Amino acid sequence: MRLEFRSHGPVGAEPLVLLHGLTSDGSSFDWVVGALAEKWRVYVPDQRGHGRTGPADAYTFELLAADLGEFLDAHDLTAPILVGHSMGAVATYLHAARRPDRAGPLVLVEPPPPFPQYRPVPERPDGPIEYDWAARVALVGQVNAPDPGWLDELVAIRALALVVGGGPTSPFPQEQMRAMADRIPRGTFQEIPVGHGVHREAPTEFVATLTAFLDQKH
């Protein structure tokens, strides 16, 4: 799956990849990409079924993780910083667990936890939409009934990892996100209590949190 993408920041700087959430596209990071591109070479792909990449034949989180690995291989990104929001966070942690040599530090923003959830699939809206509806149906189904093995896979992640929760107004239980961070050997949890769209609702705090976390590795 060839992912369309945009890139920002100085060529040759340390690479950082941003993966958006379900029903969105890379533009969801427009609130923060300028600040991040001051320090890093930022890659912002549109995942399958979304944005300029367009529809695919099938949608699973396993396929999204494989797409990420192929994207990194295609652009010779050995172990970049990986930042994923929601759907993108699941793709990020599955990639990092299965290809730990191809993942640098991880920031998992409001990841749907690998425990059964209760997210409804709404009826398809009338008129055109900017993503493939089949992606929403399939991936919400996996959010509600995740593979039981995903939680155990977290222990295979070797990189530093930060799980960012959105606090009490998040659609997902924060204690389950804490459990995810505890399962990752070098994982930590931090809450920015603004809801699910952390990087949109609190862009300055988000960039500061991400930067402080990444400064630990130096």
Buried (B, 14 or more C-beta within 10 A) or exposed (E): BEBBBBBBBEEEEEBBBBBBBBBBBBBBBEBBBBBBBEBBBBBBBBBBBBBEBBEBEEBBBBBBBBBBBEBBEEBEBEBBBBBBBBBBBBBBBBBBBBBEEBBBBBBBBBBBBBBEBEBEBEEEEEEEEEBBBBBBEBBBBBBBEBBEEBBEBBEBBBBBBBBBBBBEEBBBEBEBBBBBBEBBEBBBBBBBBBBBBBBBBBBEEBBEBBBEBBEEEE
